[in-house]
Amino acid sequence: LKRLTHTGSTLRARAVADKAAIAQAVEKNVLPLLASGRVKPLIDSTFPLAQASAAHTRMESGKHIGKNCTDPLKLNENIPCSKTP
């Protein structure tokens, strides 16, 4: 799944009524899956904000499976990055 492409949209070009219908469909069909844990993002690593360059290096390496996240609440460079098992 390394080559999976996830595409999103800002919906700017759509009419307000269309945007509302899409939002309602997401609320009805997607949010329950997230809330139940049936669908969840795969987090590879979490880095303190001060280690954003390390997060980028990990992403560029191609060794990650899932998302690399930076945590703005952990500003201390001495906090090690975590790896989700």
C-alpha positions as CSV (number, residue, x, y, z in Angstrom):
1,L,0.0,0.0,0.0
2,K,3.0,2.3,-0.2
3,R,1.7,3.7,-3.5
4,L,-1.9,4.4,-2.2
5,T,-3.0,7.9,-3.1
6,H,-5.5,9.6,-0.9
7,T,-7.0,12.7,-2.5
8,G,-8.9,15.4,-0.7
9,S,-10.8,18.5,-1.8
10,T,-11.4,21.9,-0.2
11,L,-14.8,21.9,-2.0
12,R,-14.4,25.6,-2.9
13,A,-15.9,25.3,-6.3
14,R,-19.1,23.7,-5.0
15,A,-22.4,25.4,-4.1
16,V,-23.1,25.8,-0.4
17,A,-26.0,23.3,-0.6
18,D,-23.6,20.7,-2.1
19,K,-21.0,21.3,0.6
20,A,-23.7,20.8,3.3
21,A,-24.9,17.6,1.7
22,I,-21.3,16.2,1.6
23,A,-20.7,17.2,5.2
24,Q,-23.9,15.5,6.2
25,A,-22.9,12.3,4.3
26,V,-19.5,12.3,6.0
27,E,-21.1,12.8,9.4
28,K,-23.5,9.9,8.7
29,N,-21.2,7.4,7.0
30,V,-17.6,8.2,8.0
31,L,-17.6,9.7,11.5
32,P,-19.2,6.6,13.0
33,L,-16.4,4.4,11.6
34,L,-13.8,6.7,13.1
35,A,-15.7,6.9,16.5
36,S,-16.0,3.1,16.7
37,G,-12.3,2.6,15.8
38,R,-13.2,0.5,12.8
39,V,-11.3,3.0,10.6
40,K,-8.3,4.8,12.1
41,P,-5.2,6.4,10.8
42,L,-2.0,4.4,11.0
43,I,0.6,6.5,12.9
44,D,4.2,5.5,12.2
45,S,6.0,8.0,14.3
46,T,5.4,11.1,16.5
47,F,8.1,13.7,16.8
48,P,8.3,16.8,19.1
49,L,7.8,20.0,17.0
50,A,11.5,20.8,17.5
51,Q,12.3,17.6,15.6
52,A,10.3,18.5,12.5
53,S,13.3,18.1,10.3
54,A,13.8,14.5,11.7
55,A,10.1,13.8,10.8
56,H,10.7,15.0,7.3
57,T,13.9,12.9,7.0
58,R,12.0,9.8,8.1
59,M,9.3,10.5,5.5
60,E,11.9,11.1,2.8
61,S,13.6,7.8,3.7
62,G,10.5,5.8,2.6
63,K,10.8,3.5,5.7
64,H,7.6,4.7,7.3
65,I,4.3,2.9,7.2
66,G,1.6,5.4,7.9
67,K,1.7,8.9,9.1
68,N,4.6,10.8,10.6
69,C,3.2,13.4,13.1
70,T,4.7,16.4,14.8
71,D,3.4,17.2,18.2
72,P,3.3,21.0,18.9
73,L,2.7,20.4,22.6
74,K,6.1,18.6,22.9
75,L,8.6,21.3,22.2
76,N,11.5,19.8,24.0
77,E,14.2,18.3,21.7
78,N,15.1,15.8,24.4
79,I,11.8,14.0,24.2
80,P,12.4,10.9,21.9
81,C,10.2,10.3,19.0
82,S,7.8,7.4,19.5
83,K,7.2,4.5,17.1
84,T,3.8,2.9,16.9
85,P,4.2,-0.9,17.0
